[in-house]
Amino acid sequence: MHIAILTFDGFNELDSLIAYGMLSRISLLGDANWKVSIASPTARVTSMNGLTIDAHIDLKEANSADAVLIGSGMKTREVAGDNSILSQIQLDPGRQLIAAQCSGTFLLAKLGLLGKTPACTDTTSKPWVQAAGINILNQAFFAHGNVATAGGCFSAQYISAWMIARLKGMAEAKEVLHYFAPVGEKEEYVARALFHVDEHFQEHSLT
């Protein structure tokens, strides 16, 4: 199972790296077939706060992943206006789980993958996504079929839990959430996160 996290120059570290850490725990639990990759249009990308990381794969390789998460960043509108980048992204919700966080929802809209489905995003990105014709929900997470969106940096936990639940199972999603939850708050933390995921969880999986 391969999950690609689309990450561009100016990326928000919390969006890409919280999800990367949470999703990668499945491989640490012994699933040798579970792989999480940072996918970027260039070999290296630099975050909004100056952190430079190496990409594992390019955008075209991400098109064949089982699941794709589009992160956010300060340069999302530049990416959305660059056809040389957008043309490399060919995603299909018929065969992939697709998720976007914060301004990543704007890219999802520009790619035509939301249709008339309402979506979540952060407060800064909200007017851009609305201008693209998408109805924005005042909530942290929403999923319809194989497409999910989230708003706010810490909503990465909800996307990660949803992807793990869909690709592996709810028990694995609970384990990952429990592992990362603050000490003394684990049960409350897991219950709150699963409240968001359960409402939109589809019992079928892609395994």
N, C-alpha and C positions, 0 to 999 in steps of 0.2 A: 504494500500500500504506500503510495507516494503522495505527499502533500507539499505543494509549492506555495511559498509566501512571496507575493510580488512586492518588491521593495525598490523604491526609486530614490534618486538624489533628493536630499532634504527630508528623508523619511523620519517619522516619529518613532523613536526607539522603543517606546512602550508598546505601540501597536504591533510592530514586527517581532520584537524580541520576547515579550511576555508570551505571545502565542507560540513562538519557536520553542521556548523552554517548556511550556506545558504540553505541547503536542509531542515533543521529543521524548517525554517520559515513557511513552509506550515502548519505545525501543529499549530503554533502560530496564524495563520490566521483562525483557527477554524475547520480544517479537523482532526477530532478525529481518523480517520482510517489511518492517515499518520504517519509512524514510521521510524526513522533513528537510526541505531545501529552501534556501533563500534564492529567489529568482529575480534577476535584474537585467536591464538593457545593456549594462556595461559590467566589466569584470569587477569593478569596485564602486561602491556608492558611499556617500558621506551623509550622515544624519543632520537634522536641523540643529543639533548641538555640537557638531564637529566630530562625531564618532565615525570612523571609516571602517567598513567591513568588506570582506570578499564575498562575492556571489558564488553559490554552488553551481547554478545552472543559468542559462539564458532564458529569455521569455518564451521562445519557441519551444524549448524543452518542457516548459511548464504546461503547455497546451495538452500534453499527454498525461499529466498527473491525474490521480484519482480525485483529488480535491485541491482547490485553489483558494487562497485567501489574499485579497487585495488590501494592503495596508495603506496608511495615510501619510501625509507629509506636507511641508510648506510649499512644495512645487507641484502639487497635484494638478492645478489648473494649467500649468505649463505642459505637463505630461498629456493632459486631456486634449490640448491643442496641437500636439505633435503627432501627425499621422504616421511618421516613420516608426514611432513607438507603438501606437495603438494598433497599427496594422499587423504587428507581430503577435498580438494577443487574440487567440482564436479559441474561446471557451465554449463549452456545450453543456448546459444544465441537464440535458438528457442522459449524459453519461458521467458527469462530474458533480461533486458538491462544490458550490461556489459561494464564497462569503466575502463581505467587504466591511471595513470598519472606518468610521468617521469620513474623511474626504475620499476614501476608497469607494464609498457609495456613489460619489459623483462619477468616478471612472466606470463603475458598473452601469450607471445610467447612460453614459456616453457610448458604451459598448452595446447598448440596446438589450441588456440582459434583465432589466427589471420590468419592462412592459408597463402595465397599469398596476403592478403590485406596489403597495405602500412600502416604505423603507424607513430605516433608522440612520441617523448620522449625528455628528456633533453640532453644537450651536453655531460655530463659525462657518461650517460647510453648508448648513441648512439652506440659505438663500440660493446657493449655486445649484443644489440638487433640485430645489423647487423650481428654479428657472428651467431646468431640464425636463420639467413636466411630471415630477414624482411627488406624490403626497407623502409628507414626512410625519411619522408617528412620534408622539412624545413619550418614548419608552426606550429602554436600553438595547433591546434585542427583538428581532422579528424574523421568522423564517416561513417561507412558503415553498413547499416541495423541496427541491434541491438547492434553493437559493436563500441565503441568510444575510442580514445586515445588522450592524450594531453601532451604537453611538457612545462616545466617551472612551478615553484611553483604557480604563480598567474593564471595559466591556469585552476585552480580549478573552477574559475567562469564559464568557458565555459562548463565544464563537468556538473556542477550543473544546469546551465541554460538548457542544452540539456536534462538532465534527467527530470527536472520539465516540460519542454515543451512536452516531450513524454508521461509522466505519468499523467500530469494534464492539460496542455494547454499552448499556447504561452502567453496568457494574464497573467497567473500566473508567468511564467518565467520573463516577463518584470517587474512585480511588485517586485519580489525578487531582481532582478538586480538593480532596481531603489532605493529600500530601502537601499542596501548596498553601493551604489555608493557614491563617495565623493561629498560633498556639492559644488555647483557651477559647477560641471562637470557631473551631472546626465544624462542629455540627450545624451551628447557625449559618455559617458561611456556605457550606455545601447545600443546605436546604434552600437558601436564598438563590443560589446559582441555578439549582435544578428547577426551581419554580419557573424561571425564565425558559429553560430548555424544554421541560416537560410539556409545556403548553403547545410547543411547535414540533415536538419530537415525532418522527415517523417511525413506526415499528419495523418497517423493512430496513435492511442494511445493504451496503454495496459490497460486502465480503463474499 
